[in-house]
Amino acid sequence: MKKEIGVCVIGSGRAGMIHAVNFRRNVPHATLVAMVDPIESVAKQAAESLGVDTYYTDYKEALKNDSIDAVIVVTPTIYHRDIVVAAAEAGKHIFCEKPMAMNATECDEMIAAARKNNVKLQIGFMRRFNDSFIQAKEEIEAGAIGDVVLVRSLTRGPSVPQPWMYDLAKSNGPLAEVNSHDIDTLNWFVESDMESVYAIAGNFRCPEARQDFPDFYDNVVLTARFANQQQGMIDGAVSVKYGYDSRVEILGTEGVIFIGQVHEKTIVTANRQGLSRPVMNSWRTLYSSAYLAEDTHFIECILEDKEPKVTGHDGKKAVMVVNAGNLSIKERKEIFLSSLQS
């Protein structure tokens, strides 16, 4: 058994660089071997900034490198299936960022490829590795709030979407790009499969997308009914301007749990202009320790030959909800997940 795992990060954008820095400096028993990006200048700059000698513009070339034992897939969602299947066939362990894929069929193909080639497949739901989320899960299991009745989760981001995200055929929209974490949060805390969803959405802040992408939405609300009749609500938004906002409320029969706040710090300044308090401005700040924890867990799963805490099955469940939610928006009706390909 190898004692050091060679890692290649495929995708050198914001999230890719978070993982790359972790594997370069902070994850025990991991060595960052190479970076990949289809834009050569981006790949080269990423590698140089990390002190890594090797970079590629084609992930298929990276998969031929025998010093690479595992890949981190951080590309637009439309490419996930092909990269993951190719990596599995090359015998590389795989960490795939959310959303896992575009549809359930792609998820099944990714899961099958990993199983056939005996490699690990972990999905990037880093909130499961956040201390507050972990404690909330423990309190739920201990009966601190009785039986869970409703889980409400919201994510609102300040950033304007990347141009490719406007095309729902390539991104599956904000329900996938932003709210996959919220969907997984509901699934994790409720511990039951979603039976049906109803979603409404609109484009209120991104006028540049309206002409070419009339189905793009920057604000979405989704309600869910679970098989055990528990309830869920998701609130998602992009380009909100005021900051990064991630909060959860878990209502039980005997109490409630709150996770998260808008504010980054507890300091409050008062002067003639009024009260001011720093607002959380980035998911990279809020979940930095969770990213490190999930990256560390991935390497541990490889070295100890154990199942990741977040599997391809978890990723598929979230993708199916995204697809059902987008169909609900389009058809303006409740969608039963059983009606979708599973």
Residue pairs with C-beta under 8 A, 6 or more apart in sequence:
1 303
2 69
2 303
3 29
3 303
4 29
4 30
4 31
5 29
5 30
5 31
5 69
5 70
5 93
5 299
5 302
5 303
6 31
6 33
6 67
6 68
6 69
6 70
7 23
7 30
7 31
7 32
7 33
7 68
7 69
7 70
7 71
7 72
8 32
8 33
8 34
8 35
8 36
8 62
8 65
8 68
8 70
8 71
8 72
8 92
9 16
9 19
9 20
9 23
9 32
9 34
9 35
9 36
9 71
9 72
9 74
10 16
10 36
10 59
10 62
10 71
10 72
10 73
10 74
10 75
10 83
11 36
11 37
11 72
11 73
11 74
11 75
11 97
12 20
12 35
12 36
12 37
12 42
12 43
12 45
12 46
13 37
13 74
14 284
15 74
15 97
16 35
16 37
16 46
16 72
16 74
17 46
18 284
18 288
18 291
19 72
19 74
19 95
19 291
19 295
20 32
20 35
20 46
20 50
20 72
21 50
22 291
22 292
22 295
22 296
23 30
23 31
23 32
23 72
23 295
24 32
24 50
24 51
24 52
26 292
26 295
26 296
27 292
27 295
27 296
27 299
28 296
28 299
29 299
29 303
30 295
30 299
32 50
32 52
33 52
33 54
33 65
33 67
33 68
34 47
34 52
34 54
34 55
34 56
34 62
34 65
34 68
35 43
35 46
35 47
35 50
35 52
35 54
35 55
35 56
36 43
36 55
36 56
36 57
36 58
36 59
36 62
37 43
37 46
37 55
37 57
38 57
38 58
39 57
40 57
43 55
43 56
43 57
44 55
46 55
47 53
47 54
47 55
54 65
56 62
59 71
59 83
59 86
59 87
60 86
62 68
62 71
63 71
63 86
63 87
63 90
63 92
64 90
68 92
69 92
69 93
69 302
70 92
70 93
70 94
70 95
70 120
70 298
70 299
70 302
71 83
71 87
71 92
71 93
71 94
71 95
72 95
72 97
72 295
73 80
73 83
73 84
73 87
73 94
73 95
73 96
73 97
74 97
75 83
76 164
76 170
76 171
77 99
77 101
77 102
77 170
77 171
77 172
77 176
77 177
78 102
78 169
78 170
78 171
80 96
80 97
80 99
80 100
80 101
80 102
80 106
80 110
81 101
81 102
81 106
81 109
81 110
84 94
84 96
84 110
84 113
84 114
84 121
85 109
85 110
85 113
87 94
87 119
88 94
88 110
88 113
88 114
88 116
88 117
88 119
88 121
89 113
89 117
91 117
91 119
92 119
93 119
93 120
93 121
93 298
93 301
93 302
94 114
94 119
94 120
94 121
94 122
95 122
95 123
95 124
95 294
95 295
95 298
96 110
96 121
96 122
96 123
96 124
96 315
97 123
97 124
98 123
98 124
98 125
98 180
98 181
98 184
98 315
98 318
99 172
99 176
99 177
99 180
99 315
99 318
99 319
99 322
100 106
100 107
100 110
100 123
100 312
100 315
100 316
100 318
100 319
101 107
101 110
101 315
101 316
101 319
102 172
102 319
103 319
103 323
103 341
104 316
104 319
104 320
104 323
104 340
104 341
104 342
105 341
106 319
107 312
107 315
107 316
107 319
108 316
110 121
110 312
111 121
111 312
111 313
111 316
114 120
114 121
114 312
120 298
120 301
120 302
120 308
121 308
121 311
121 312
122 294
122 297
122 298
122 301
122 308
122 309
122 310
122 311
123 308
123 310
123 311
123 312
123 314
123 315
124 294
124 310
125 180
125 181
125 184
125 188
125 294
125 310
125 314
125 315
125 318
126 181
126 287
126 290
126 291
126 293
126 294
127 133
127 181
127 184
127 185
127 287
127 290
128 134
128 184
128 188
128 294
128 309
128 310
129 290
129 291
129 293
129 294
129 297
129 309
130 287
130 289
130 290
130 293
131 289
132 259
132 260
133 185
133 188
133 248
133 259
133 290
136 189
136 248
136 250
136 257
136 259
137 188
137 189
139 145
139 257
140 148
140 189
140 250
140 252
140 257
144 252
144 255
144 257
145 250
145 251
145 252
145 253
145 254
145 255
145 256
145 257
146 252
146 253
146 254
146 255
147 252
147 253
148 189
148 190
148 230
148 250
148 251
148 252
149 230
149 231
149 251
149 252
149 253
150 230
150 231
150 232
150 233
150 249
150 250
150 251
151 185
151 186
151 189
151 190
151 230
151 231
151 232
151 233
151 248
151 249
151 250
151 251
152 232
152 233
152 234
152 235
152 248
152 249
152 251
153 181
153 182
153 185
153 186
153 232
153 233
153 234
153 235
153 247
153 248
153 249
154 182
154 234
154 235
154 236
154 245
154 246
154 247
154 248
155 178
155 179
155 181
155 182
155 235
155 236
155 237
155 245
155 246
156 235
156 236
156 237
156 238
156 240
156 244
156 245
156 246
157 178
157 237
157 238
157 239
157 240
157 244
157 245
157 283
158 239
158 240
158 241
158 242
158 243
158 244
158 281
159 238
159 239
160 206
160 238
160 239
161 174
161 177
161 206
161 209
161 218
161 238
161 239
164 170
164 171
165 171
165 173
165 174
165 177
166 206
166 209
166 212
166 213
166 216
167 213
167 216
168 213
168 215
168 216
168 326
171 177
172 319
172 322
172 323
172 326
173 201
173 215
173 216
173 217
173 220
173 322
173 326
174 201
174 217
174 218
174 220
174 236
174 237
174 238
175 183
175 199
175 201
175 220
175 222
175 236
175 321
175 322
175 325
175 326
176 319
176 322
177 238
178 236
178 237
178 238
179 220
179 222
179 234
179 236
179 322
180 318
180 319
180 322
181 246
182 234
182 235
182 236
183 234
183 317
183 318
183 321
183 322
184 310
184 314
184 317
184 318
185 248
186 194
186 224
186 232
186 234
187 193
187 194
187 314
187 317
187 318
189 248
189 250
190 226
190 228
190 230
190 232
192 226
192 227
192 228
192 230
193 226
193 227
193 317
193 337
194 224
194 225
194 226
194 227
194 232
194 317
194 321
194 324
194 337
195 224
195 225
195 226
195 227
195 336
195 337
195 338
196 224
196 225
196 324
196 334
196 335
196 336
196 337
197 222
197 223
197 224
197 225
197 321
197 324
197 325
197 328
197 334
197 335
197 337
198 222
198 223
198 328
198 333
198 334
198 335
199 220
199 221
199 222
199 223
199 325
199 326
199 328
199 329
200 220
200 221
200 329
200 332
201 217
201 219
201 220
201 221
201 329
202 217
202 218
202 219
203 209
203 210
203 216
203 217
203 218
203 219
204 218
204 219
205 218
205 219
205 238
205 239
205 240
205 241
206 216
206 218
206 238
206 239
209 216
209 218
210 216
215 330
217 329
218 237
218 238
218 239
219 236
219 237
219 238
220 234
220 235
220 236
220 237
220 325
220 329
221 233
221 234
221 235
221 236
222 232
222 233
222 234
222 236
222 321
222 325
222 328
223 231
223 232
223 233
223 234
224 231
224 232
224 233
224 234
224 321
225 231
225 232
226 232
242 279
243 262
243 279
243 280
243 281
244 280
244 281
244 282
244 283
244 285
244 286
245 262
245 280
246 260
246 280
246 283
246 286
247 258
247 259
247 260
247 261
247 262
248 257
248 258
248 259
248 260
249 256
249 257
249 258
249 259
250 256
250 257
250 258
250 259
261 280
262 279
262 280
263 277
263 278
263 279
263 280
264 278
264 279
264 280
264 281
264 285
264 286
265 277
265 278
267 277
267 278
268 275
268 276
268 277
269 275
269 276
269 277
270 276
280 286
294 310
297 308
297 309
298 308
300 306
301 307
301 308
320 337
320 340
320 342
321 337
323 340
324 335
324 336
324 337
324 340
325 335
327 335
327 340
328 334
328 335
